[in-house]
Amino acid sequence: MDSIDDVRAGASTGDTRAVTQDTVARLERLPFGRVHFRVAALLGTGTFFDAFDSLVIASVLTVVVTTFGVGFGSTGLLISSAYVGQFVGAIALGALAERYGRRTAFIISLGSFGLLSLAAAFSWNFESLLVFRLLQGIGLGAEVPIAGALFNEFVRGRARGRIVMIYESIFSWGILLAPLIGLLFFTLFGQDVGWRLLFGFGALPVIVAIIAWFKLPESPRWLADRGRGSEAEALLAEMEADARRRGGELPAPEVTPPVTARPTRFGELFSQAYRSRTILSWVTWFCGYFILYGFSTWLPTLYVRLGGLPTGNALALTAVASAIYLVEIYAFAFTVDRVGRKPWFVAGFAVAVLGAAVGAIAIAMGAVAWPVLFIAGLLMGLGISPVTAGLYLYTPELYPTRMRAWATATGSSLNRVASAIGPILVGVLLGAGLGLSSVFIAFGAVAIVGLVVMTWMGIETKQRVLEELAP
């Protein structure tokens, strides 16, 4: 391994490998500072609205179903429409993030889903809302994985799990507040106007995108990897100056394993070096989000139509469960660098299996009411929440800088496929008269697949430098 003096000398001559090593070594000694906070604030605001705009459909669904007169099958199609768009967006903008930078792709995704949320507020029938949600999904599908890859590339290895997961908890805040904001809007403006204003509220990311154009820096790792060393140097100098102002001298940089700059080859996901990681990532994304979105987007409607609760009570109950999940996410954040990623994921899938079994058995015994939905759904959510949130930490750790955003985006595209299939399947099973027991059995089977694959193929990544995990 080269000495730090050799690396700095090589970096001064513009050698790309040396520039990359120097960049990583300097990033890995930096504590969380002002630039980190600025990046987290901008990315976090986008991530909050990504969660809100993705799940606001669950809050407005009971009203939209009545307003436009749609049945179970069409309701499932409406839920899934955004996820179909998200699949396309994750692939397309994920590729753009590797070619033209994480910053550019993030701003495009943020602005586009904000504008389409505004368009959805003016929907005049079921078909128009379906189209707007489909198009909105293109931006929604790319924002969170690109933001996750970008933030991972700023944070040093030994505290990455805690810092990234505290940042990712903002997504959980979006999930928590979506039904509460929905309840507030319905109370203040009535249901007929309130659902449209909710979509209008979801257009605020357009303003954030404009701010990000001027204030959001590009990933220094990506800049170095693309031979733009002077830009990486300027950003690192700013971060180091800030760290020195706050805490004195920085420790000497520790040289990381050398990384040879190579072009992005999108097919490298399936190379011998990364094939098993891609299978692990894709299966975990699919199984986790099949359960999360497949059930949670239906839950308020199921509370009303099968559990007999008023709409306000259904949204409040959904918010209670989301608050519990949020507490769990913080427990995950503060332990994941000690316990590790894999033990959390294995335990999460196991608890999801338990929740599905409780629901299927209780309903088979004749207990079809909102308490069964709440308890079984809560168990599944407790199991799957750290998995789905943790994937935005875990997936970027499995791949090198040249393909990190692409790999995270393609992994999350499987989440979109699952998120589209899950709600449709629920609608089909219920529409066919098979009952809720069949729904819980389907979710339990998917959780078992996730449990087996993570147990067998999972890789532990805690407290390691990204370049050590995937050179």
RAVEN-V104076 format. One record per backbone hydrogen bond with DSSP energy under -1.0 kcal/mol. NH is the residue of the N-H (numbers start at 1). CO is the residue of the C=O. Records with the same first field share a line. If there is no record, write none. Layout:
BEGIN
NH: CO / CO
END
This chain:
BEGIN
7: 3
8: 4
9: 5
10: 6
11: 7
12: 8
14: 11
15: 10
19: 15
20: 16
21: 17
22: 18
23: 19
24: 20
25: 21
26: 22
27: 23
28: 24
30: 27
37: 33
38: 34
39: 35
40: 36
41: 37
42: 38
43: 39
44: 40
45: 41
46: 42
47: 43
48: 44
49: 45
50: 46
51: 47
52: 48
53: 49
54: 50
55: 51
56: 52
58: 55
60: 56
61: 57
64: 60
65: 61
66: 62
67: 63
68: 64
70: 65
75: 71
76: 72
77: 73
78: 74
79: 75
80: 76
81: 77
84: 80
85: 81
86: 82
87: 83
88: 84
89: 85
90: 86
91: 87
92: 88
93: 89
94: 90
95: 91
96: 92
97: 93
99: 95
100: 96
105: 101
106: 102
107: 103
108: 104
109: 105
110: 106
111: 107
112: 108
113: 109
114: 110
115: 111
116: 112
117: 113
118: 114
119: 115
120: 116
121: 117
122: 119
123: 120
129: 125
130: 126
131: 127
132: 128
133: 129
134: 130
135: 131
136: 132
137: 133
138: 135
140: 136
141: 137
143: 139
146: 142
147: 143
148: 144
149: 145
150: 146
151: 147
152: 148
153: 149
154: 151
155: 151
160: 157
163: 159
164: 160
165: 161
166: 162
167: 163
168: 164
169: 165
170: 167
171: 168
173: 169
174: 170
175: 171
176: 172
177: 173
178: 174
181: 177
182: 178
183: 179
184: 180
185: 181
186: 182
187: 183
188: 184
189: 185
190: 186
194: 190
195: 191
197: 193
198: 194
199: 195
200: 196
201: 197
202: 198
203: 200
204: 201
206: 203
207: 204
208: 204
209: 205
210: 206
211: 207
212: 208
213: 209
215: 211
216: 212
223: 219
224: 220
225: 221
226: 222
227: 224
228: 223
232: 228
233: 229
234: 230
235: 231
236: 232
237: 233
238: 234
239: 235
240: 236
241: 237
242: 238
243: 239
244: 240
245: 241
246: 242
247: 243
248: 244
268: 265
270: 267
271: 268
275: 271
278: 274
279: 275
280: 276
281: 277
282: 278
283: 279
284: 280
285: 281
286: 282
287: 283
288: 284
289: 285
290: 286
291: 287
292: 288
293: 289
295: 291
296: 292
297: 293
299: 295
302: 298
303: 299
304: 300
305: 301
306: 302
307: 302
309: 303
314: 310
315: 311
316: 312
317: 313
318: 314
319: 315
320: 316
321: 317
322: 318
323: 319
324: 320
325: 321
326: 322
327: 323
328: 324
329: 325
330: 326
331: 327
332: 328
333: 329
334: 330
336: 332
338: 335
339: 335
345: 341
346: 342
347: 343
348: 344
349: 345
350: 346
351: 347
352: 348
353: 349
354: 350
355: 351
356: 352
357: 353
358: 354
359: 355
360: 356
361: 357
362: 358
363: 359
364: 360
365: 361
366: 363
367: 362
368: 366
373: 369
374: 370
375: 371
376: 372
377: 373
378: 374
379: 375
380: 376
381: 377
382: 378
383: 379
384: 380
385: 381
388: 384
389: 385
390: 386
391: 387
392: 389
393: 390
394: 390
395: 391
398: 395
403: 400
407: 403
408: 404
409: 405
410: 406
411: 407
412: 408
413: 409
416: 412
417: 413
418: 414
419: 415
420: 416
421: 417
422: 418
424: 420
425: 421
426: 422
427: 423
428: 424
429: 425
430: 426
431: 427
432: 428
433: 430
434: 429
440: 436
441: 437
442: 438
443: 439
444: 440
445: 441
446: 442
447: 443
448: 444
449: 445
450: 446
451: 447
452: 448
453: 449
454: 450
455: 451
456: 452
457: 453
458: 454
464: 461
468: 465
469: 465
470: 466
END
